[in-house]
Amino acid sequence: MIEITEGSGLDVAAIMPVMNDAFDPEFGEAWTAAQCLSTLAMPGGRLLIAKNGGATVGFALSRGVIDEEELLLIGVLKTAHRQGIGQKLITKLNQVCAGLSRSVIFLEVRNGNSAYSFYEYMGFQTVGRRASYYKSIDGSYHDSITMALSL
Ligand SMILES: CC(C)(COP(=O)(O)OP(=O)(O)OC[C@H]1O[C@@H](n2cnc3c(N)ncnc32)[C@H](O)[C@@H]1OP(=O)(O)O)[C@@H](O)C(=O)NCCC(=O)NCCS
């Protein structure tokens, strides 16, 4: 059974195997443990963790400022995709944010990332596009799609 809990900097080591598995190295989108820790050290930094019988299988890293939350990263172990874990993470994030009177969750997703369909499924809508926002390891550029979910 999947359980979603709020974590802290103490849990960053446990999410790193998911980070390194979930993100395609071609795009260099995985964060280092130090990057995660520095976000969690900021006011409003938040980590949600998905566990299956004690094993960490997914996470969501976000940051809230006043009434807005930004979803920075979400990842699920490849072997556990399409089992509703990402959905449970976003549902929990929505609940936490609603409890904090956030009015909107924003995110950026690389154009072409299949996560776009996941976000649409979760109710996010496209609100903008930034040209050549991401640079891949091979030097190619990709647009970023800005999405928002009103709470
Ligand atoms: C995006 C991600 C977190 C989704 O997690 P997940 O646990 O597989 O998602 P869910 O099982 O909750 O999916 C819910 C619904 O979203 C949609 N969806 C999820 N992944 C999808 C995909 N790859 N392609 C199309 N639709 C998808 C489907 O409608 C799915 O329902 P279904 O399986 O019944 O058809 C996961 O694919 C991932 O870790 N990707 C790599 C990391 C990444 O790119 N993160 C986003 C940028 S930070």
The ligand as an SDF file (V2000), in Angstrom:
LIG
                    3D

 48 50  0  0  0  0  0  0  0  0999 V2000
    5.5410   12.0970  -14.2520 C   0  0  0  0  0  0  0  0  0  0  0  0
    5.5490   10.9310  -13.2750 C   0  0  0  0  0  0  0  0  0  0  0  0
    5.9090   11.4430  -11.8760 C   0  0  0  0  0  0  0  0  0  0  0  0
    4.1390   10.3080  -13.2320 C   0  0  0  0  0  0  0  0  0  0  0  0
    4.1150    9.3490  -12.1790 O   0  0  0  0  0  0  0  0  0  0  0  0
    3.2060    8.0200  -12.2400 P   0  0  0  0  0  0  0  0  0  0  0  0
    3.1400    7.4770  -10.8540 O   0  0  0  0  0  0  0  0  0  0  0  0
    3.6870    7.1150  -13.3110 O   0  0  0  0  0  0  0  0  0  0  0  0
    1.7820    8.6170  -12.6820 O   0  0  0  0  0  0  0  0  0  0  0  0
    0.3260    8.0020  -12.3820 P   0  0  0  0  0  0  0  0  0  0  0  0
    0.3790    6.5160  -12.4260 O   0  0  0  0  0  0  0  0  0  0  0  0
   -0.2210    8.6120  -11.1300 O   0  0  0  0  0  0  0  0  0  0  0  0
   -0.4780    8.5520  -13.6440 O   0  0  0  0  0  0  0  0  0  0  0  0
   -1.7960    9.1070  -13.5520 C   0  0  0  0  0  0  0  0  0  0  0  0
   -2.2790    9.3860  -14.9690 C   0  0  0  0  0  0  0  0  0  0  0  0
   -1.4380   10.3820  -15.5890 O   0  0  0  0  0  0  0  0  0  0  0  0
   -1.2810   10.0550  -16.9930 C   0  0  0  0  0  0  0  0  0  0  0  0
    0.1130    9.6960  -17.2630 N   0  0  0  0  0  0  0  0  0  0  0  0
    1.0690    9.3600  -16.3590 C   0  0  0  0  0  0  0  0  0  0  0  0
    2.2380    9.1120  -16.9850 N   0  0  0  0  0  0  0  0  0  0  0  0
    2.0180    9.2750  -18.3130 C   0  0  0  0  0  0  0  0  0  0  0  0
    2.8230    9.1540  -19.4630 C   0  0  0  0  0  0  0  0  0  0  0  0
    4.1150    8.7950  -19.3900 N   0  0  0  0  0  0  0  0  0  0  0  0
    2.2660    9.3760  -20.6690 N   0  0  0  0  0  0  0  0  0  0  0  0
    0.9700    9.7460  -20.7820 C   0  0  0  0  0  0  0  0  0  0  0  0
    0.1260    9.8770  -19.7030 N   0  0  0  0  0  0  0  0  0  0  0  0
    0.6500    9.6460  -18.4850 C   0  0  0  0  0  0  0  0  0  0  0  0
   -2.2080    8.8590  -17.2560 C   0  0  0  0  0  0  0  0  0  0  0  0
   -3.4920    9.3690  -17.5930 O   0  0  0  0  0  0  0  0  0  0  0  0
   -2.2340    8.1850  -15.9000 C   0  0  0  0  0  0  0  0  0  0  0  0
   -3.3910    7.3850  -15.7270 O   0  0  0  0  0  0  0  0  0  0  0  0
   -3.4210    5.8810  -16.3630 P   0  0  0  0  0  0  0  0  0  0  0  0
   -2.1250    5.2060  -16.0040 O   0  0  0  0  0  0  0  0  0  0  0  0
   -4.6160    5.2640  -15.6910 O   0  0  0  0  0  0  0  0  0  0  0  0
   -3.5780    6.0590  -17.8410 O   0  0  0  0  0  0  0  0  0  0  0  0
    6.5460    9.8280  -13.7290 C   0  0  0  0  0  0  0  0  0  0  0  0
    6.2660    9.5010  -15.0760 O   0  0  0  0  0  0  0  0  0  0  0  0
    8.0150   10.2090  -13.6140 C   0  0  0  0  0  0  0  0  0  0  0  0
    8.6550   10.0060  -12.5720 O   0  0  0  0  0  0  0  0  0  0  0  0
    8.6060   10.7270  -14.7290 N   0  0  0  0  0  0  0  0  0  0  0  0
   10.0490   11.0410  -14.7860 C   0  0  0  0  0  0  0  0  0  0  0  0
   10.3850   12.2840  -14.0080 C   0  0  0  0  0  0  0  0  0  0  0  0
    9.7640   13.5160  -14.6280 C   0  0  0  0  0  0  0  0  0  0  0  0
    9.8850   13.7620  -15.8120 O   0  0  0  0  0  0  0  0  0  0  0  0
    9.0530   14.3210  -13.7870 N   0  0  0  0  0  0  0  0  0  0  0  0
    8.3430   15.5050  -14.2580 C   0  0  0  0  0  0  0  0  0  0  0  0
    9.2210   16.6850  -14.3830 C   0  0  0  0  0  0  0  0  0  0  0  0
    9.7900   17.2770  -12.7960 S   0  0  0  0  0  0  0  0  0  0  0  0
  1  2  1  0
  2  3  1  0
  2  4  1  0
  2 36  1  0
  4  5  1  0
  5  6  1  0
  6  7  2  0
  6  8  1  0
  6  9  1  0
  9 10  1  0
 10 11  2  0
 10 12  1  0
 10 13  1  0
 13 14  1  0
 14 15  1  0
 15 16  1  0
 15 30  1  0
 16 17  1  0
 17 18  1  0
 17 28  1  0
 18 19  1  0
 18 27  1  0
 19 20  2  0
 20 21  1  0
 21 22  1  0
 21 27  2  0
 22 23  1  0
 22 24  2  0
 24 25  1  0
 25 26  2  0
 26 27  1  0
 28 29  1  0
 28 30  1  0
 30 31  1  0
 31 32  1  0
 32 33  2  0
 32 34  1  0
 32 35  1  0
 36 37  1  0
 36 38  1  0
 38 39  2  0
 38 40  1  0
 40 41  1  0
 41 42  1  0
 42 43  1  0
 43 44  2  0
 43 45  1  0
 45 46  1  0
 46 47  1  0
 47 48  1  0
M  END
$$$$
